[in-house]
């Protein structure tokens, strides 16, 4: 999976879905997106297009960066088969809160 800056990096510094300033925003074209933003807390929001949108929270930039990297790696390992994918989504949301 190849990740690129979402909208060529134009979203950096903008307000994200959780009301914070976007620090990082990447997309695996036509497959998934992951965004890190900072407000009073840090939020990492992922979208697996057509299947899942989930936000996890962190209290420090270090914790947020660790979650961001782990969530991104998990997205890369998402199964393609729908039956397996729905079980994977349940496990993903349980793992990343």
N, C-alpha and C positions, 0 to 999 in steps of 0.2 A: 504494500500500500504506500503510495507516495503522498506525503503531506505538503501542502503549500499554504502560504499566508492567505487567509480568507479575504476576498476582494482586494487582493494585492496589498494588504496591510492597512487599508483605509479605515478599518473599524477600530484600530488601536487608538486609545484615548477617548473613544466614544462611550456612551452609556450602554451597558449591557442589559440583558433580560432580568437580572436581579437588582438593577438600579446602581450598580457599581461601574467604575471605570475599567474598560477592557485593557488588560495588560498583554494578553496573548490570544490569538484567534487563528485556528488552522482548520483546513478542510482537506479531506481525501476526496477528490472530485467525484461528485454524484454518489457518494457513499456515506460519509460521516463528517461531522464538524465537532470541534472541541474549543471551548472558550474559557479563559481564566479572567476573572474580574475582581476588583477590590472595592468594597464599600466599608462598612464597619467590620466586616469579616471578608473572607475570600470565598468565592463561589466558582466551581468548575462545572460548566454545563456541557453535556454531550448530546448530540443527536445522531442517531443511526437512522438515516432517512427512510421514512415510511414505516418505521418500526418502534422507535424509542426516543424519548427525550427525558433526560434525567439530570438533576443538579445535586452535587455534593458540596459540602461546606468544610472550611478549614479556618483555624484561628490565627495562623501565621503564614507568611510567604513560603517558608521552608516546607511546612506541611502541605500547603496548596500545590507547590511544585511537585512534591512526591506523588500526590494524588493525581495531578494532571498527567504526569508521565505514566503512572500505572494504569490510569483509565484509557489513555491513548494506546498503550500496548494491548490492553484487553479488547479495545475496538478492533485492532488489527487481527486479533484471533477469533473474532465472531464467526460462528459457523454460517454457511450459506443455506443449509437446509432449514425450512421453516419450523419443523417440529423441534429440532435442536435449537434453533434461534430463540424461540419463545422461552424455553428452559434457560438458555444462556442469559436472556434479559432479566429473568427473575433472579438468577445468581448474581448478575452484575449490580442490580439495584440493592440487593442485600449486602454485597461487599462494599459498595461505595455509597456512604451516607454522609 
